[in-house]
Amino acid sequence: MSLMLAEIHEQPAVLERMIRSEGRRIARFAESIKQRRTRLIVLVARGSSDNAALFGRYLLEISTGIPVSLAAPAVHTLYRTKLDLRDALVIGVSQSGEGPDINTVLENSRRSGATTLAITNEARSTMARIADETFLIRAGRERSVAATKTYTGQLMAFHLLAAALNGSRRFAEVERLPELASLSLGMRPQIETIVERYAFMDHCVVVGRGLNYANVYEFAIKLMETCYIVAERFSSADFLHGPIAMIERDFPVFLFAPPGKTFAGMKDLLGRLTKLGAETVVISSENAVLKAATRALKIPASISEMISPIPYIIPAQMFAALLAEARGLSPDQPRSLAKVTRTV
């Protein structure tokens, strides 16, 4: 078994450990943020952590009503612009905590009046030293270059923070995530039956919307870095504004379609793709879309859209890891990549 697959299987334990070890710390921090009447949240990250931040943006805005922005690090590092961040919370997200540009943003933000928070897997990292508070992923060492357990750990940190900020109304749902992650791991036999079909795929599109839009980016980056496939990623709304024109017969399209606010739109898009003759692979619990797909990956439980991203990304992670092996590649050591990428 590859390191990537082994680490995918560690995720329920990581999520459980986060709830047990970080839940109270996060609740205390959330209370302090509410008392400060924070008016803006800014998220800063790169790579898979940036995808987790995209999820955080949706979840925090939906849960709290506070506007959330994704930072452009070059504004700080290349253009050296001083921002007014009074009454803001700036959250750095990094598995290693050693990205120079991310840490520069946190340092500048503190000087500009912001409260700063680090979400990282490394307690002794530069990021943890810079930030006012740190939430630890507690994933243990991640040896595969392709991030899996740190990504879902970052999603869990945002779940815990959002639940605390909105008065814990969704905390009972969040506590189910380790169990739901375990159920998703049971999908491996489903994936193994179809993955060989895509061993020679060289391009595809990944589509989703809303809370699972982050998973669209994360699945695509996994296909690119472990399988060397050109994987374009789109919101289903943006996809209809032009990119759908490239779809022709047998063009592979992967869709995240959980029940909830985005489901009707995803179902309609699947219908259009079917008429165009696309090769559709749908990740969903809902028979209304699974039966219309070329290939279906059935999530074992019908899960609220609010907590669906972790259970829905796990089969996508497994698909990428198993597809890499089917292509004769090692998902653990992608060419041209290192575990820590330093950009300025």
Secondary structure, 3 states (H helix, E strand, C coil): CCHHHHHHHCHHHHHHHHHHHHHHHHHHHHHHHHHCCCCEEEEEECHHHHHHHHHHHHHHHHHHCCCEEECCHHHHHCCCCCCCCCCEEEEEEECCCCCHHHHHHHHHHHHCCCEEEEEECCCCCHHHHHCCEEEECCCCCCCCCCCCHHHHHHHHHHHHHHHHHCCCCCHHHHCCHHHHHHHHHCCHHHHHHHHHHHCCCCEEEEEECHHHHHHHHHHHHHHHHHHCCEEEEEEHHHHCCCHHHHCCCCCEEEEECCCCCCHHHHHHHHHHHHHCCCEEEEEECCHHHHCCCCEEEECCCCCCHHHCHHHHHHHHHHHHHHHHHHCCCCCCCCCCCCCCCCCC
